[in-house]
């Protein structure tokens, strides 16, 4: 999976988890939603860890320092740099 594909999938999983979390705020006893939420969170955590192993940390507050010889947070593009963002051209909502 390419860097952009991983980032796109991670954004999708994070959006789904946020949406399910909001749903569960008003439907706390919905077992099916809780199960799906847990599956999505697990998938997102796994993908985030795989992304960070290949491309470096995504955020400074919940990323593991995989290379203990130096702090690599500043070696990656910053969020406002074009190279840090995936292109969603052609994937707009209709």
C-alpha positions as CSV (number, residue, x, y, z in Angstrom):
1,X,0.0,0.0,0.0
2,X,1.4,3.4,-0.9
3,X,1.9,6.3,1.5
4,X,-1.1,8.2,0.1
5,X,-3.3,5.0,0.2
6,X,-2.4,4.4,3.8
7,X,-3.1,8.0,4.8
8,X,-6.4,8.0,3.0
9,X,-7.5,4.7,4.6
10,X,-6.4,6.0,8.0
11,X,-8.4,9.2,7.5
12,X,-11.4,7.1,6.6
13,X,-11.1,4.9,9.7
14,X,-10.6,7.9,12.0
15,X,-13.8,9.5,10.5
16,X,-15.8,6.3,11.0
17,X,-14.6,6.0,14.6
18,X,-15.5,9.6,15.3
19,X,-18.9,9.1,13.7
20,X,-19.6,5.9,15.6
21,X,-18.5,7.6,18.8
22,X,-21.0,10.3,18.3
23,X,-23.7,7.7,17.5
24,X,-22.8,5.7,20.7
25,X,-23.2,8.9,22.8
26,X,-26.9,8.7,22.1
27,X,-27.2,4.9,21.7
28,X,-24.8,3.5,24.4
29,X,-26.5,0.1,24.5
30,X,-26.2,-0.7,20.7
31,X,-24.0,-3.8,20.9
32,X,-23.6,-3.9,17.1
33,X,-22.3,-0.4,17.0
34,X,-19.9,-1.1,19.9
35,X,-18.5,-4.1,18.1
36,X,-18.0,-2.1,14.8
37,X,-16.4,0.7,16.8
38,X,-13.9,-1.6,18.4
39,X,-13.1,-3.2,15.0
40,X,-12.5,0.2,13.4
41,X,-10.3,1.4,16.3
42,X,-8.2,-1.8,16.1
43,X,-7.8,-1.4,12.4
44,X,-6.9,2.3,12.7
45,X,-4.3,1.6,15.4
46,X,-2.8,-1.2,13.3
47,X,-2.6,0.9,10.2
48,X,-1.3,3.9,12.1
49,X,1.5,1.8,13.6
50,X,2.4,0.3,10.1
51,X,2.4,3.9,8.6
52,X,4.7,5.2,11.3
53,X,7.1,2.3,10.9
54,X,7.4,3.1,7.2
55,X,7.1,6.9,7.1
56,X,7.6,8.3,10.6
57,X,5.4,9.7,13.3
58,X,2.0,11.2,12.5
59,X,1.6,13.2,15.8
60,X,3.9,14.1,18.6
61,X,1.7,13.0,21.5
62,X,0.7,9.4,20.7
63,X,3.4,8.1,18.4
64,X,6.1,5.7,19.4
65,X,9.8,6.7,18.9
66,X,10.9,3.7,16.8
67,X,14.5,5.0,16.5
68,X,15.7,5.6,20.0
69,X,18.9,7.2,18.8
70,X,17.2,10.4,17.8
71,X,13.8,12.1,17.9
72,X,12.5,12.1,14.3
73,X,9.4,14.2,14.6
74,X,11.0,17.1,12.7
75,X,12.2,14.9,9.8
76,X,8.8,14.6,8.2
77,X,6.8,17.1,6.3
78,X,4.7,19.3,8.5
79,X,0.9,19.1,8.1
80,X,0.7,22.4,6.3
81,X,3.2,21.3,3.7
82,X,1.8,20.0,0.4
83,X,3.8,16.8,0.5
84,X,2.2,15.9,3.9
85,X,-1.3,15.8,2.4
86,X,-2.9,13.3,0.1
87,X,-4.8,14.4,-3.0
88,X,-8.5,13.8,-2.9
89,X,-9.1,15.1,-6.4
90,X,-11.8,13.2,-8.2
91,X,-13.1,11.8,-4.9
92,X,-15.4,14.7,-4.1
93,X,-18.9,14.1,-2.7
94,X,-21.7,14.6,-5.3
